[in-house]
């Protein structure tokens, strides 16, 4: 094992250099023992503050497993059953289709099979809408597929799973996580709120990669708040020392230091496949469980989940039959290095090359990322719009996303959305079309102009900038 860890550490250090990752923290757990715990790099680029085992990160969607565990505890207490219909416990729950509303179960909330398009409505939290608004908005979202027919990743249904926990316990999701998980596991540096993250004395700054440059984001409201709005799906802050304890609980059938927090039957249910996903590699099928993903592998299946926020990336993985697990936290958004290292570690540990094709594919993402940086840096100035900017200025409305405002400032169109007045410049790409990204490759914003030369609607397509608008959303001009 010593040689495995030494080799893995070399891969990690080389990977951080190759992928330009400022900082990273890794824990490896075997059985009940944490056998590796180390920080790499710096908490903030161009600083000397090192990442340590106690450095706090946002763990993103790996939070979903915590919400699933809380629901499992309700099942253990006889308060609900996995196949209970949601409406029998939460009368306010409603999907677009009445039949789907009636048939939607507690398991469906966390199985990624709602029929909605991937990421439906997630950007509402970035616009300043609160959790209640996000939950209510599900009823206006038309499905892309039949109910339970296809996998599509979602965050908003997990808010209803958290509401179920709150309904049955009389306490908030945040209080339940603290009292039922953090305290029994002694996860003393973990939290569920924005203030705790911002004020942590040993905290990893948020970073993004833009045109080949790594930039630290400010620790302000706009950079950090949205994950806490959608908290039950992605709002936990933690470090590898604490997350190692969470991994131990998962690997030991819901038991930690001789205390059974979750029954073995609930743990098996949470970890068992519910929805077929696309294959992770050419040889391995994958399934979504309840806040976890299950992947067929040799010599044993793997449970894992990824997490990403506006400036951090994370991955957790465990092999229950081998009682081995790993957690990797990184302080840069959209980083695939944690995925790469997770698969690399599994190959080293089991002495095989089962993930050779996955590692090759991930290495190619690094190459394409570098090529995109070069392409962006070489871009010329975008063309001017074909019409005066006054053509487009005004308010536009959508039933789900509310009102957006198009204004101009210093010769640039600005899109404002939501109660938080999220500000996004529109860069002209020709005619009545604009882009929501600096490189011109993000969501396309196209105005439909009437015969009198006034924009009557605006359509936002593709790109999924922070999943703000879905794949194709139409806003109609309101009465000025």
C-alpha positions as CSV (number, residue, x, y, z in Angstrom):
1,X,0.0,0.0,0.0
2,X,2.9,2.3,0.7
3,X,4.1,2.1,-2.9
4,X,0.5,2.7,-4.2
5,X,0.3,5.9,-2.1
6,X,3.7,7.1,-3.2
7,X,2.9,6.5,-6.9
8,X,-0.5,8.2,-6.5
9,X,1.0,11.2,-4.9
10,X,3.3,11.6,-7.8
11,X,0.4,11.5,-10.2
12,X,-1.4,14.1,-8.1
13,X,1.5,16.6,-8.1
14,X,2.1,16.1,-11.8
15,X,-1.6,16.4,-12.6
16,X,-1.9,19.7,-10.6
17,X,0.9,21.1,-12.6
18,X,-0.4,19.9,-16.0
19,X,-4.0,21.0,-15.3
20,X,-3.1,24.3,-13.6
21,X,-5.0,23.5,-10.4
22,X,-4.1,26.0,-7.6
23,X,-5.0,23.7,-4.7
24,X,-6.3,20.3,-3.8
25,X,-7.0,18.0,-0.8
26,X,-7.2,14.2,-0.8
27,X,-8.3,11.7,1.8
28,X,-8.2,7.9,1.4
29,X,-10.1,5.6,3.8
30,X,-9.7,1.9,4.2
31,X,-12.2,0.2,6.5
32,X,-12.4,2.3,9.6
33,X,-9.1,4.0,9.1
34,X,-8.0,7.1,7.3
35,X,-4.8,6.0,5.6
36,X,-4.0,9.1,3.6
37,X,-4.8,12.8,4.4
38,X,-2.9,15.5,2.6
39,X,-3.3,19.0,1.1
40,X,-1.6,20.2,-2.1
41,X,-0.9,23.6,-3.5
42,X,-2.3,26.9,-2.2
43,X,-5.7,28.1,-1.0
44,X,-5.6,31.1,-3.3
45,X,-3.6,31.6,-6.5
46,X,-0.6,33.9,-6.1
47,X,-0.6,33.4,-2.4
48,X,1.5,31.2,-0.1
49,X,-1.3,29.9,2.2
50,X,-1.1,26.1,1.8
51,X,-4.1,23.8,1.4
52,X,-4.2,21.5,4.5
53,X,-6.4,18.6,5.6
54,X,-8.6,21.1,7.5
55,X,-9.0,23.6,4.5
56,X,-12.7,24.0,3.9
57,X,-14.2,23.6,0.4
58,X,-17.7,23.7,-1.1
59,X,-18.4,20.0,-1.8
60,X,-21.2,20.7,-4.4
61,X,-23.5,17.9,-5.4
62,X,-21.8,15.3,-3.2
63,X,-24.2,16.9,-0.7
64,X,-27.0,14.9,-2.3
65,X,-25.9,11.8,-0.5
66,X,-26.4,13.6,2.8
67,X,-30.0,14.5,1.9
68,X,-30.6,10.8,0.9
69,X,-29.2,9.7,4.2
70,X,-31.7,12.0,6.1
71,X,-34.6,10.5,4.1
72,X,-33.2,7.0,4.9
73,X,-33.3,7.9,8.6
74,X,-37.0,8.8,8.2
75,X,-37.6,5.4,6.7
76,X,-35.8,3.7,9.6
77,X,-38.0,5.6,12.0
78,X,-41.2,4.4,10.2
79,X,-42.2,7.9,9.2
80,X,-42.2,7.3,5.5
81,X,-41.6,4.5,3.0
82,X,-39.3,4.8,-0.1
83,X,-42.3,4.1,-2.4
84,X,-44.7,6.5,-0.7
85,X,-46.2,9.1,-3.1
86,X,-44.8,12.6,-2.4
87,X,-48.3,14.2,-2.4
88,X,-49.4,11.9,0.4
89,X,-46.8,13.7,2.6
90,X,-46.4,17.1,0.9
91,X,-49.6,18.5,-0.6
92,X,-47.9,21.4,-2.2
93,X,-45.8,19.2,-4.5
94,X,-46.8,19.5,-8.1
95,X,-45.2,18.6,-11.5
96,X,-46.4,19.8,-14.9
97,X,-48.4,16.7,-15.6
98,X,-51.2,15.8,-13.1
99,X,-50.6,12.1,-13.4
100,X,-46.9,12.4,-12.8
101,X,-47.7,14.6,-9.7
102,X,-49.9,11.8,-8.4
103,X,-47.4,9.0,-9.0
104,X,-44.2,10.7,-8.1
105,X,-42.6,8.8,-5.1
106,X,-40.0,9.7,-2.5
107,X,-37.5,7.5,-4.5
108,X,-38.3,9.5,-7.7
109,X,-37.2,12.7,-5.9
110,X,-33.6,11.4,-5.8
111,X,-33.4,9.0,-8.8
112,X,-32.9,11.5,-11.7
113,X,-35.8,10.1,-13.7
114,X,-38.4,13.0,-13.5
115,X,-38.7,13.4,-17.2
116,X,-37.5,17.0,-17.1
117,X,-34.6,18.2,-19.2
118,X,-31.2,18.1,-17.6
119,X,-30.8,20.9,-15.1
120,X,-34.3,22.4,-15.5
121,X,-34.7,25.6,-13.6
122,X,-31.4,25.4,-11.7
123,X,-30.3,28.9,-12.7
124,X,-33.2,30.5,-10.8
125,X,-31.2,30.4,-7.6
126,X,-28.4,32.4,-9.4
127,X,-31.0,35.0,-10.1
128,X,-31.8,35.5,-6.5
129,X,-35.0,33.4,-6.2
130,X,-35.5,31.6,-2.9
131,X,-35.8,27.9,-2.2
132,X,-39.7,28.1,-2.0
133,X,-39.8,29.7,-5.5
134,X,-37.6,27.0,-6.9
135,X,-39.7,24.3,-5.5
136,X,-42.9,25.9,-6.8
137,X,-41.4,26.4,-10.3
138,X,-41.3,22.7,-11.0
139,X,-45.1,22.8,-11.9
140,X,-44.4,25.0,-14.9
141,X,-41.5,23.0,-16.4
142,X,-42.6,20.9,-19.3
143,X,-41.0,17.4,-19.5
144,X,-38.5,16.5,-22.1
145,X,-39.0,12.7,-21.7
146,X,-41.7,10.4,-20.3
147,X,-41.7,10.0,-16.5
148,X,-39.1,7.4,-15.4
149,X,-38.1,6.7,-19.0
150,X,-34.7,8.3,-19.0
151,X,-31.9,9.7,-16.8
152,X,-31.5,13.5,-16.6
153,X,-29.6,15.2,-13.9
154,X,-31.6,17.4,-11.6
155,X,-31.2,19.5,-8.4
156,X,-34.7,20.9,-7.7
157,X,-36.4,17.6,-6.7
158,X,-33.9,17.2,-3.9
159,X,-35.4,20.4,-2.4
160,X,-38.6,18.5,-2.0
161,X,-36.8,15.6,-0.4
162,X,-35.4,18.1,2.1
163,X,-38.9,19.5,2.6
164,X,-40.1,16.0,3.5
165,X,-37.3,15.8,6.2
166,X,-38.4,19.1,7.5
167,X,-42.1,18.2,7.5
168,X,-41.5,15.0,9.5
169,X,-38.9,16.4,12.0
170,X,-40.1,19.9,12.5
171,X,-36.6,21.1,12.0
172,X,-34.8,22.6,8.9
173,X,-32.7,20.6,6.5
174,X,-29.7,22.5,7.9
175,X,-30.5,21.6,11.5
176,X,-31.1,17.9,10.5
177,X,-27.7,17.7,8.8
178,X,-26.0,19.2,11.8
179,X,-27.7,17.1,14.4
180,X,-28.1,13.8,12.6
181,X,-24.9,13.6,10.6
182,X,-22.3,16.3,11.5
183,X,-22.4,15.9,15.3
184,X,-22.5,12.0,15.4
185,X,-19.6,11.8,13.0
186,X,-17.8,14.7,14.7
187,X,-17.6,16.6,11.4
188,X,-16.7,19.7,13.4
189,X,-15.5,21.8,10.5
190,X,-18.5,21.2,8.2
191,X,-21.4,23.5,7.7
192,X,-24.4,24.3,5.5
193,X,-24.4,28.1,5.2
194,X,-22.7,30.9,3.3
195,X,-21.4,32.8,6.3
196,X,-19.5,29.8,7.7
197,X,-17.8,29.3,4.4
198,X,-16.8,32.9,3.9
199,X,-15.5,33.3,7.5
200,X,-13.7,29.9,7.8
201,X,-10.1,30.7,8.9
202,X,-8.7,27.9,6.7
203,X,-10.8,28.2,3.5
204,X,-10.1,27.5,-0.2
205,X,-10.9,30.4,-2.5
206,X,-13.0,29.9,-5.6
207,X,-11.2,29.9,-8.9
208,X,-12.3,29.9,-12.6
209,X,-10.3,29.3,-15.7
210,X,-10.9,31.9,-18.4
211,X,-8.9,32.3,-21.6
212,X,-6.1,30.2,-20.2
213,X,-5.8,32.3,-17.0
214,X,-6.7,31.1,-13.5
215,X,-8.6,33.8,-11.5
216,X,-9.7,33.8,-7.9
217,X,-13.3,35.0,-7.4
218,X,-14.1,37.4,-4.5
219,X,-15.7,35.9,-1.4
220,X,-18.8,38.0,-1.9
221,X,-22.5,37.3,-2.1
222,X,-22.6,36.8,-5.9
223,X,-19.8,34.3,-6.0
224,X,-20.9,32.1,-3.2
225,X,-24.6,32.4,-2.4
226,X,-26.4,30.2,-5.0
227,X,-25.3,26.8,-3.7
228,X,-26.9,27.6,-0.3
229,X,-30.2,28.4,-2.0
230,X,-30.2,24.9,-3.5
231,X,-28.5,23.6,-0.3
232,X,-30.0,20.1,-0.1
233,X,-28.6,19.4,-3.6
234,X,-25.2,21.0,-3.2
235,X,-24.7,23.4,-0.2
236,X,-22.4,21.6,2.3
237,X,-19.0,23.0,3.2
238,X,-16.4,20.6,4.5
239,X,-12.8,19.4,4.4
240,X,-11.1,16.1,3.8
241,X,-10.7,15.3,7.5
242,X,-14.4,15.4,8.0
243,X,-15.3,13.8,4.6
244,X,-13.2,10.8,5.5
245,X,-15.6,10.2,8.4
246,X,-18.6,10.4,6.0
247,X,-16.8,7.9,3.7
248,X,-16.3,5.5,6.6
249,X,-20.0,5.6,7.4
250,X,-20.8,4.7,3.8
251,X,-18.4,1.8,3.7
252,X,-19.5,0.4,7.0
253,X,-23.2,-0.1,6.3
254,X,-24.3,3.0,8.1
255,X,-22.2,2.5,11.2
256,X,-19.6,4.8,12.6
257,X,-17.6,4.0,15.7
258,X,-20.1,1.3,16.7
259,X,-23.0,3.6,16.4
260,X,-25.6,2.7,13.7
261,X,-26.8,6.0,12.2
262,X,-28.5,4.3,9.3
263,X,-29.9,0.8,9.0
264,X,-28.1,-1.6,6.7
265,X,-31.3,-2.0,4.7
266,X,-31.6,1.8,4.1
267,X,-27.9,2.0,3.2
268,X,-28.3,-0.8,0.6
269,X,-31.4,1.0,-0.8
270,X,-29.6,4.3,-1.1
271,X,-26.6,2.6,-2.8
272,X,-28.6,0.4,-5.2
273,X,-29.2,1.3,-8.9
274,X,-32.5,3.0,-9.7
275,X,-32.0,4.7,-13.1
276,X,-29.8,3.6,-16.1
277,X,-27.3,6.3,-17.0
278,X,-25.0,6.4,-20.1
279,X,-21.9,4.2,-19.8
280,X,-19.0,5.9,-18.1
281,X,-16.6,4.1,-20.4
282,X,-16.8,1.7,-23.3
283,X,-16.9,-1.3,-20.9
284,X,-18.8,0.0,-17.8
285,X,-22.5,0.6,-17.3
286,X,-23.6,3.2,-14.7
287,X,-26.7,3.9,-12.8
288,X,-28.1,6.6,-10.6
289,X,-29.1,5.5,-7.1
290,X,-30.2,7.9,-4.3
291,X,-27.7,10.7,-4.3
292,X,-25.0,8.3,-5.5
293,X,-23.9,6.8,-8.8
294,X,-23.2,3.1,-9.2
295,X,-20.8,1.9,-11.8
296,X,-20.1,-1.7,-12.9
297,X,-16.4,-2.4,-12.6
298,X,-13.7,-5.0,-12.1
299,X,-13.1,-6.4,-9.5
300,X,-16.0,-4.7,-7.7
301,X,-18.7,-2.1,-8.4
302,X,-17.9,1.5,-7.5
303,X,-20.1,4.1,-5.8
304,X,-19.3,7.7,-6.5
305,X,-20.6,11.2,-7.0
306,X,-19.1,14.4,-8.4
307,X,-19.7,17.9,-7.2
308,X,-19.1,21.3,-8.6
309,X,-19.8,24.9,-7.6
310,X,-18.9,28.2,-9.2
311,X,-15.3,27.8,-8.1
312,X,-14.7,24.3,-6.6
313,X,-14.8,20.7,-7.9
314,X,-15.1,17.5,-5.9
315,X,-15.5,13.7,-6.2
316,X,-16.2,10.9,-3.7
317,X,-15.8,7.3,-4.6
318,X,-15.9,4.0,-2.6
319,X,-15.7,0.3,-3.3
320,X,-17.8,-1.2,-0.5
321,X,-16.7,-4.8,-1.1
322,X,-13.0,-3.8,-0.8
323,X,-13.7,-1.2,2.0
324,X,-11.7,1.4,0.2
325,X,-12.7,5.0,-0.6
326,X,-11.3,8.3,-1.7
327,X,-12.4,12.0,-1.6
328,X,-10.8,14.7,-3.7
329,X,-11.6,18.4,-3.3
330,X,-10.2,21.0,-5.7
331,X,-10.4,24.8,-5.7
332,X,-11.2,25.4,-9.3
333,X,-14.5,25.3,-11.2
334,X,-15.1,22.7,-13.9
335,X,-11.9,20.8,-13.1
336,X,-11.7,17.1,-14.4
337,X,-8.5,16.4,-12.5
338,X,-10.4,14.9,-9.4
339,X,-12.1,12.5,-11.8
340,X,-8.8,11.5,-13.4
341,X,-7.1,11.0,-10.1
342,X,-10.0,8.9,-8.7
343,X,-9.8,6.5,-11.6
344,X,-6.0,6.5,-11.5
345,X,-6.1,5.6,-7.8
346,X,-8.4,2.7,-8.4
347,X,-6.1,1.3,-11.1
348,X,-3.2,1.6,-8.8
349,X,-5.0,0.0,-5.8
350,X,-6.4,-3.0,-7.7
351,X,-3.3,-3.4,-9.8
352,X,-5.1,-3.3,-13.2
353,X,-5.8,-0.9,-16.1
354,X,-9.6,-1.2,-16.0
355,X,-9.9,2.6,-16.4
356,X,-7.5,3.1,-19.3
357,X,-10.1,4.4,-21.7
358,X,-11.6,6.7,-19.1
359,X,-8.2,8.1,-18.2
360,X,-7.5,8.6,-21.9
361,X,-10.8,10.4,-22.4
362,X,-10.2,12.7,-19.4
363,X,-6.7,13.5,-20.7
364,X,-8.2,14.6,-23.9
365,X,-10.5,17.0,-22.1
366,X,-7.3,18.7,-20.8
367,X,-6.0,19.0,-24.4
368,X,-9.3,20.4,-25.7
369,X,-9.5,22.8,-22.8
370,X,-6.0,24.2,-23.7
371,X,-7.1,24.5,-27.4
372,X,-10.2,26.4,-26.4
373,X,-8.0,28.8,-24.4
374,X,-5.8,29.4,-27.4
375,X,-8.9,29.9,-29.7
376,X,-10.5,32.4,-27.3
377,X,-7.3,34.4,-27.0
378,X,-7.1,34.6,-30.8
379,X,-10.6,35.8,-31.3
380,X,-11.2,39.1,-33.0
381,X,-13.7,41.7,-31.7
382,X,-17.3,40.5,-32.3
383,X,-19.4,42.3,-35.0
384,X,-21.7,45.1,-34.1
385,X,-25.4,44.4,-34.0
386,X,-27.4,45.3,-37.1
387,X,-29.8,47.5,-35.3
388,X,-29.6,50.4,-32.8
389,X,-29.5,49.0,-29.3
390,X,-32.7,50.8,-28.4
391,X,-34.5,48.2,-30.5
392,X,-34.0,45.6,-27.9
393,X,-34.3,47.5,-24.6
394,X,-37.2,46.6,-22.3
395,X,-38.7,43.9,-20.1
396,X,-39.4,40.4,-21.2
397,X,-41.4,37.7,-19.3
398,X,-41.4,33.9,-19.0
399,X,-43.9,32.0,-16.8
400,X,-41.2,30.0,-15.0
401,X,-38.2,32.4,-15.0
402,X,-40.2,35.6,-14.4
403,X,-39.1,38.9,-15.9
404,X,-35.7,39.7,-17.4
405,X,-34.7,43.3,-18.3
406,X,-32.6,44.4,-21.2
407,X,-30.8,47.7,-20.7
408,X,-27.7,49.3,-22.2
409,X,-24.6,50.8,-20.6
410,X,-21.7,52.4,-22.5
411,X,-22.8,50.9,-25.8
412,X,-23.3,47.4,-24.5
413,X,-26.6,45.5,-23.9
414,X,-27.0,44.2,-20.4
415,X,-29.4,41.4,-19.4
416,X,-30.6,41.6,-15.8
417,X,-32.6,38.7,-14.3
418,X,-34.3,37.7,-11.1
419,X,-34.7,39.4,-7.7
420,X,-30.9,39.4,-7.3
421,X,-30.6,41.5,-10.5
422,X,-28.0,39.1,-11.9
423,X,-26.1,41.1,-14.5
424,X,-24.9,39.6,-17.8
425,X,-23.4,41.5,-20.8
426,X,-24.7,40.6,-24.2
427,X,-21.9,40.5,-26.8
428,X,-23.1,41.0,-30.5
429,X,-22.4,38.1,-32.8
430,X,-24.3,39.4,-35.9
431,X,-27.8,40.6,-36.8
432,X,-30.2,40.3,-33.9
433,X,-28.1,37.6,-32.1
434,X,-25.9,38.0,-29.0
435,X,-23.8,35.8,-26.8
436,X,-23.8,35.5,-23.0
437,X,-20.1,34.5,-22.9
438,X,-17.0,36.5,-23.6
439,X,-15.8,33.9,-26.1
440,X,-19.0,34.0,-28.1
441,X,-19.5,30.2,-27.5
442,X,-22.0,30.4,-24.7
443,X,-25.8,30.7,-24.7
444,X,-27.2,32.4,-27.8
445,X,-29.6,35.3,-27.3
446,X,-31.7,36.1,-30.3
447,X,-34.3,38.9,-30.5
448,X,-37.4,38.6,-32.8
449,X,-38.1,42.0,-34.2
450,X,-41.4,43.1,-35.6
451,X,-42.1,45.1,-38.8
452,X,-42.0,48.3,-36.8
453,X,-38.5,47.7,-35.8
454,X,-39.2,46.8,-32.1
455,X,-38.1,43.5,-30.5
456,X,-41.2,41.6,-29.4
457,X,-39.5,38.5,-27.9
458,X,-36.1,37.1,-27.1
459,X,-35.0,33.5,-27.2
460,X,-32.1,32.1,-25.2
461,X,-30.7,28.8,-26.5
462,X,-27.9,26.4,-25.4
463,X,-24.6,26.9,-23.6
464,X,-26.2,26.6,-20.2
465,X,-24.3,29.4,-18.5
466,X,-24.7,28.2,-14.8
467,X,-27.8,26.4,-16.1
468,X,-29.6,29.7,-16.1
469,X,-32.1,29.3,-18.9
470,X,-32.3,25.7,-19.9
471,X,-31.7,24.7,-23.5
472,X,-34.3,26.8,-25.3
473,X,-36.4,29.5,-23.4
474,X,-38.6,32.2,-24.9
475,X,-39.4,35.5,-23.2
476,X,-42.1,37.8,-24.5
477,X,-41.9,41.6,-24.2
478,X,-44.1,43.0,-21.5
479,X,-46.2,46.1,-21.8
480,X,-43.9,49.1,-21.5
